[in-house]
Amino acid sequence: MKIIRIEADWCPECVIFMKPVWDEISREFPDIVMEVLNYDKDEEIKTKYNISKVPTFVFLNDFEDEIVRRNGIISKKEIIEIIKQI
């Protein structure tokens, strides 16, 4: 499983709210690949993941197929529930 967080430097929700949650999840689930991509620094991200809002979370299976997508602030509890469902 892989989780991608797409953010932007100008986005307070990305940096203030989601980074601490992201760090906790990465410590609690060390077997999950977690990647952070910057919306403004990589033009390819916008088209590859069809991003229109940040933060965006894309949950991928082992074959890199998108399983779940969430936009905006999501709670640690919701992320864990998605992980358990996949």
URLIN-V987713 format. One line per field, one symbol per residue. ss: DSSP state (@ for helix, = for strand, . for the rest). phi: phi as a letter, one per 40 degrees, with the letter a starting at -180 (. if undefined). burial: 1 if it has 16 or more other ideal C-beta (glycine too) atoms within 10 Angstrom, else 0. Layout:
# URLIN-V987713
ss: ???
phi: ???
burial: ???
This chain:
# URLIN-V987713
ss: .======....@@@@@@@@@@@@@@@@@....======....@@@@@@.......=====.....======....@@@@@@@@@@.
phi: .abbbbbaccccccccccdccdccccccbccccbbbbbdccbdcddcdbfcbabcbbbbbcccgccbabbbgcbcddcccccdccc
burial: 00111111001001001100110010000000000010100000100010100111111100000000000001000010011000
